[in-house]
């Protein structure tokens, strides 16, 4: 399913990944249309480290990066309730929509 701002809106938490060091809960993605994207990545100490970006939808998913330099391309789609990312390295990560805020 092609992504829309409405379908991305909200927070998504990683449920699984083909990337060896990424497991359930290790990353959380927050989309605030029309162009805000925050990626939180779990650090070795267990804390989540946020990284703020801009994003823009494409035919295959989206591109993101700092304002004016959206250089990271991600093939992304919705399937079976999962948001699936396939960055340029080809390994997929799938996330589920969060229904409440993580503290």
C-alpha positions in Angstrom: 0.0 0.0 0.0 1.4 3.4 -1.0 2.1 5.6 2.0 0.1 8.8 2.7 0.7 11.4 5.4 -2.5 10.2 7.1 -1.4 6.5 7.1 2.0 7.4 8.5 0.8 9.9 11.1 1.7 8.8 14.7 4.3 6.6 16.4 5.6 3.3 15.3 7.8 0.8 17.3 10.0 -1.8 15.8 8.6 -5.3 16.0 11.4 -7.1 14.2 14.2 -6.6 11.7 16.5 -8.4 9.3 19.3 -6.1 10.7 21.2 -8.2 13.3 21.5 -5.5 16.0 18.0 -4.2 15.7 15.3 -6.0 17.8 11.8 -5.3 19.0 11.5 -1.9 20.7 15.0 -0.8 19.7 13.7 2.0 17.4 10.6 4.2 17.5 9.5 6.4 14.6 7.3 9.4 15.0 5.6 11.0 11.9 4.0 14.4 12.2 2.7 15.5 8.8 3.3 17.2 6.6 7.1 16.8 7.1 8.4 16.1 10.6 10.0 12.7 11.3 11.7 11.8 14.6 13.7 8.6 14.9 14.5 7.3 18.4 17.2 4.7 18.6 18.0 2.7 21.8 21.6 3.2 22.9 23.7 0.6 24.7 22.7 2.1 28.1 19.0 1.5 27.2 18.1 5.1 26.7 16.4 6.3 23.6 18.3 8.9 21.6 16.1 11.1 19.3 17.1 12.3 15.9 14.9 15.0 14.3 14.4 15.1 10.5 12.2 16.3 7.7 10.6 13.9 5.4 8.9 13.9 2.0 6.8 11.1 0.5 7.9 9.5 -2.8 6.4 6.9 -5.1 8.4 4.1 -3.3 8.2 5.4 0.3 10.0 8.5 1.5 13.2 10.5 1.7 14.4 12.1 4.9 17.2 14.2 6.4 17.9 17.7 7.6 15.7 20.5 6.1 16.9 21.2 2.6 19.0 18.0 2.4 16.6 15.0 2.2 19.3 12.6 1.1 18.3 9.3 2.8 15.9 7.2 0.7 13.7 4.5 2.2 11.4 2.1 0.3 8.4 1.8 2.7 4.9 0.4 2.6 2.1 -0.8 4.9 1.2 -4.4 4.9 -0.8 -6.5 7.3 -0.8 -3.7 9.9 3.0 -3.3 9.7 5.0 -0.3 8.5 7.9 -1.9 6.6 11.1 0.0 5.8 13.8 -1.2 3.3 16.6 1.3 3.2 19.3 1.2 0.5 21.2 -1.7 2.3 18.2 -3.9 1.5 17.4 -5.3 4.9 13.8 -4.8 6.1 12.5 -3.6 9.4 8.9 -3.8 10.3 7.1 -1.8 12.9 3.6 -1.7 14.5 1.6 1.4 15.3 1.9 2.5 18.9 -1.5 3.2 20.6 0.0 5.0 23.6 3.0 7.1 24.5 6.2 5.5 25.7 7.6 7.0 28.9 
